[in-house]
Amino acid sequence: MRRLYPMRTILLGAFLLVGLTLPVRAAITKGPYLQNPSPRAVTVQWETDEPGDAVVRFCPAAEGYRGPVQAAAGKLHEKVVMDGTPRSPGTPAPAFYLYRARLENLAPNTEYRYWVENSVEGKGAVASEPRIFRTWPAKAERVTFIVYGDSRSNPEAHRAVARHFNGHSPDFILHTGDCVSSGNVYQAWGPEFFAPLADLLDHVPIFIARGNHDGKAAGILRLFDMPGGRTWYSFDYEPVHVVVLDSYEEGKAVLDWLEKDLAGSTAPWKIAVYHEPTFNLGGHRSAAGRTTFLPLFEKYGVDVVLTGHSHLYERFRPLRRAGVPGARPITFITTGGGGAGLYDVQQHPVLAATAEVHHYCVFTVDAERLSMQAFTDEGRELDAFTVSKKDGRYDEAYLAQARPMEAAILAQASARLGPPVLVTLPSGSAPVAAVLKVDLSGLGPETAVTVRVADASAESYAAEPVALKISAGKSAEVRLLVRALKPVTTETAGKEQVLRPPLRFAISVGAADVQEAIESADAVLKPSAPSK
């Protein structure tokens, strides 16, 4: 939300006007923070260390405190008991109390002043400082939002990234997951997530994609009022339709919902957010959603996919299917540099940019133009790109950057490819089966894949090429009967017995415009039979 500046000084006169008293011992320990916004409503959530009567008071900011002050009752959403906290025998476990209030019947695109009160019997009332937020417009011509992820584990690094956010006046924030080191440990959320964002979340709403470190869905839903009350949901801020998915919920119900959601959107731009990447060459080298989410993204024209999980920055060149008329490109970005320890990056022609650095991304979008800038935790521009689209057609400069999606699948397969394994050494008269495990998730069943002896090994080994049948684009185990053309021995390389001369296999994809072929590592000898 634009140009929103939280007030950091309690206005004593205003508190006297509404009859507040100073707190005795009760305290607001998290928030207030904004959730689930719309042009006419927003959820305010906060946490206290004492139960009581809760209310949010609010009024149009332009009227100061002279206008009518409205009130929305705060409902006790959940009591969280700290059972594992050390304490004296007979002393009850400390607890925290989560409250929510839904502010409704608001005017679109209007600034409101608000504050939270909790009244505790016998202890008076505690109130937050007044804050200001702006409701979303009923129809927006332009939107600015921030995307980042993997803020867990290191609050100081998270704070160094987040300190730049207010300067961009974002309308909302998207978090790609792993907000904290262990989401099932309630105490982690305060120092690792809410404290570094304390100057932001009271006036800018944040949307969360569940990460593997964030714990169970129920634990996230008690802290965040997600649209629909689930960890997968969507929302619109014209001209953008955002769908937030849960990497750990890919069943039929989710996919049916996703297809209906994307098919029903007429927004000029569609953006998907979830935790584990679909394309990722550095870090975890994840390939999540290749056979579930990705086909629907391609079918319904998702423009940008934003993920985290690998603690680095990667932007792929636009990827689209080779040889498929009308195939639409998708830009995949991994933004996992919000604070967690960083991972090594890889370089490859399918990547437009990559960096091992704490960072965040800023998107600015109107009906015909989407721009992104990535910044380091020092505020230095790391990467940027712009794409224009008119009447659903991308500009030629963007299309010229596109690479075949099959090339990216091969590149990632190369990064994940293990060595071929033989149980005995081959000879000229006794061919031996070499087993190679290949992950080509995402290739279509019509894509021809060939595995053969690599050119560099062809003078020493022979084997009939194998035409690989892709079953739903999943990983496969390939067996080639290898015959030696020269005497074969082994040498020790680390913990492996490597064949000498080296035996390598080449894997190629027979798709139009795909020139890449990848090679395995040197084959190894393992006397025990390879797994089936």
VENKA-V37269 format. One record per backbone hydrogen bond with DSSP energy under -1.0 kcal/mol. CO is the residue of the C=O (numbers start at 0). NH is the residue of the N-H. E is the energy in kcal/mol with one decimal. If there is no record, write none. Layout:
# VENKA-V37269
{{CO & NH & E} {CO & NH & E}}
This chain:
# VENKA-V37269
{{9 & 11 & -1.2} {10 & 14 & -2.0} {11 & 15 & -2.4} {12 & 16 & -1.8} {13 & 17 & -1.5} {14 & 19 & -2.6} {15 & 18 & -1.0} {26 & 48 & -1.6} {29 & 46 & -2.4} {32 & 44 & -2.5} {34 & 42 & -2.9} {37 & 135 & -1.0} {39 & 105 & -2.3} {40 & 37 & -2.1} {41 & 102 & -2.9} {42 & 34 & -2.4} {43 & 100 & -2.2} {44 & 32 & -2.5} {45 & 98 & -3.0} {46 & 28 & -2.1} {46 & 29 & -1.4} {47 & 96 & -2.6} {52 & 118 & -3.0} {53 & 73 & -2.2} {54 & 116 & -2.9} {55 & 71 & -2.5} {56 & 114 & -2.1} {57 & 69 & -3.0} {58 & 112 & -3.0} {59 & 62 & -1.3} {60 & 63 & -1.6} {62 & 65 & -2.0} {69 & 57 & -2.1} {71 & 55 & -2.6} {74 & 99 & -2.1} {77 & 97 & -3.1} {79 & 95 & -2.4} {80 & 82 & -1.6} {81 & 84 & -1.6} {87 & 90 & -2.2} {93 & 81 & -3.1} {95 & 79 & -3.0} {96 & 47 & -2.2} {97 & 76 & -3.0} {97 & 77 & -1.4} {98 & 45 & -1.9} {99 & 74 & -3.4} {100 & 43 & -2.9} {102 & 41 & -1.7} {109 & 134 & -2.3} {110 & 60 & -2.3} {111 & 132 & -2.2} {112 & 58 & -2.0} {113 & 130 & -3.0} {114 & 56 & -2.6} {115 & 127 & -2.3} {116 & 54 & -2.2} {117 & 125 & -2.6} {118 & 52 & -2.4} {119 & 122 & -2.6} {122 & 23 & -1.1} {123 & 119 & -2.8} {125 & 117 & -2.6} {130 & 113 & -2.5} {132 & 111 & -3.2} {135 & 108 & -1.1} {142 & 364 & -2.6} {143 & 170 & -3.8} {144 & 362 & -3.1} {145 & 173 & -3.2} {146 & 360 & -2.7} {147 & 175 & -2.4} {148 & 337 & -2.4} {149 & 339 & -2.3} {151 & 153 & -1.1} {153 & 157 & -2.4} {154 & 158 & -2.8} {155 & 159 & -2.0} {156 & 160 & -1.5} {157 & 161 & -2.8} {158 & 162 & -1.8} {160 & 163 & -1.3} {161 & 164 & -1.7} {164 & 167 & -2.1} {165 & 168 & -1.6} {171 & 145 & -1.7} {172 & 206 & -2.5} {173 & 147 & -1.9} {174 & 208 & -2.0} {176 & 149 & -2.8} {177 & 151 & -1.4} {181 & 184 & -1.9} {184 & 187 & -2.0} {185 & 188 & -1.3} {187 & 191 & -1.8} {188 & 192 & -1.4} {188 & 193 & -2.4} {189 & 194 & -2.8} {194 & 197 & -1.6} {196 & 199 & -2.0} {196 & 200 & -2.2} {199 & 202 & -2.0} {199 & 203 & -1.7} {200 & 33 & -2.5} {204 & 172 & -1.8} {206 & 174 & -2.7} {210 & 213 & -1.1} {212 & 182 & -3.4} {215 & 219 & -1.3} {216 & 220 & -2.6} {217 & 221 & -1.1} {219 & 223 & -1.9} {223 & 225 & -1.5} {225 & 228 & -2.6} {232 & 243 & -3.0} {234 & 241 & -2.8} {236 & 239 & -2.4} {238 & 268 & -1.6} {239 & 236 & -2.4} {240 & 270 & -2.7} {241 & 234 & -2.2} {242 & 272 & -2.4} {243 & 232 & -2.3} {245 & 248 & -2.1} {250 & 254 & -2.3} {251 & 255 & -2.9} {252 & 256 & -1.9} {253 & 257 & -2.8} {254 & 258 & -2.5} {255 & 259 & -2.1} {256 & 260 & -2.6} {257 & 261 & -2.8} {258 & 262 & -2.4} {259 & 263 & -1.5} {261 & 264 & -1.0} {268 & 240 & -2.5} {269 & 302 & -2.3} {269 & 303 & -1.4} {270 & 242 & -2.7} {271 & 305 & -3.0} {272 & 244 & -3.2} {274 & 307 & -2.7} {276 & 287 & -2.3} {281 & 284 & -1.7} {286 & 289 & -1.1} {288 & 293 & -2.9} {292 & 296 & -2.0} {293 & 297 & -2.5} {294 & 298 & -2.0} {295 & 299 & -2.2} {296 & 301 & -2.2} {302 & 330 & -2.4} {303 & 271 & -2.4} {304 & 332 & -2.8} {305 & 273 & -2.0} {306 & 334 & -3.3} {307 & 309 & -2.4} {309 & 311 & -2.1} {310 & 342 & -2.5} {311 & 335 & -2.4} {312 & 354 & -2.1} {313 & 333 & -2.8} {314 & 351 & -2.8} {314 & 352 & -1.7} {317 & 402 & -3.0} {318 & 329 & -1.9} {319 & 404 & -2.5} {323 & 326 & -2.1} {329 & 318 & -2.6} {330 & 304 & -2.6} {331 & 315 & -2.7} {332 & 306 & -2.3} {333 & 313 & -2.0} {336 & 358 & -1.9} {343 & 282 & -1.2} {347 & 350 & -2.1} {349 & 316 & -2.9} {352 & 314 & -2.9} {354 & 312 & -2.5} {357 & 376 & -1.4} {359 & 374 & -2.8} {360 & 146 & -2.6} {361 & 372 & -2.2} {362 & 144 & -2.1} {363 & 370 & -2.6} {364 & 142 & -2.2} {367 & 388 & -2.2} {368 & 365 & -2.6} {369 & 386 & -2.5} {370 & 363 & -2.4} {371 & 384 & -2.0} {372 & 361 & -3.0} {373 & 381 & -4.0} {373 & 382 & -1.3} {374 & 359 & -1.9} {375 & 378 & -2.0} {379 & 375 & -2.7} {382 & 373 & -3.0} {384 & 371 & -2.5} {386 & 369 & -2.8} {387 & 394 & -1.9} {389 & 392 & -1.8} {392 & 389 & -2.3} {394 & 398 & -2.0} {395 & 399 & -2.1} {397 & 400 & -1.1} {398 & 401 & -1.2} {402 & 319 & -1.7} {403 & 407 & -1.2} {404 & 408 & -2.1} {405 & 409 & -2.4} {406 & 410 & -2.3} {407 & 411 & -2.3} {408 & 412 & -2.3} {409 & 413 & -2.5} {410 & 414 & -1.5} {411 & 415 & -1.6} {419 & 523 & -2.7} {420 & 434 & -2.4} {421 & 525 & -3.1} {426 & 483 & -1.6} {429 & 426 & -1.4} {431 & 481 & -3.1} {433 & 479 & -2.1} {434 & 420 & -2.3} {435 & 477 & -3.5} {437 & 475 & -3.4} {439 & 442 & -2.0} {443 & 446 & -1.9} {447 & 509 & -3.4} {448 & 467 & -3.1} {449 & 507 & -2.2} {450 & 465 & -2.9} {451 & 505 & -3.0} {453 & 456 & -1.5} {456 & 459 & -1.6} {456 & 460 & -1.9} {459 & 484 & -3.3} {461 & 482 & -2.9} {465 & 450 & -2.6} {470 & 473 & -1.5} {472 & 441 & -1.1} {475 & 437 & -3.2} {477 & 435 & -2.7} {479 & 433 & -2.8} {481 & 431 & -2.4} {482 & 461 & -2.5} {488 & 499 & -2.7} {490 & 497 & -2.7} {492 & 495 & -1.9} {495 & 492 & -2.8} {496 & 524 & -3.2} {497 & 490 & -2.1} {499 & 488 & -2.8} {502 & 522 & -2.4} {503 & 453 & -2.5} {504 & 519 & -2.6} {505 & 451 & -2.3} {506 & 517 & -2.5} {507 & 449 & -2.4} {508 & 510 & -1.4} {510 & 513 & -1.9} {517 & 506 & -3.0} {522 & 498 & -2.2} {523 & 421 & -2.4}}
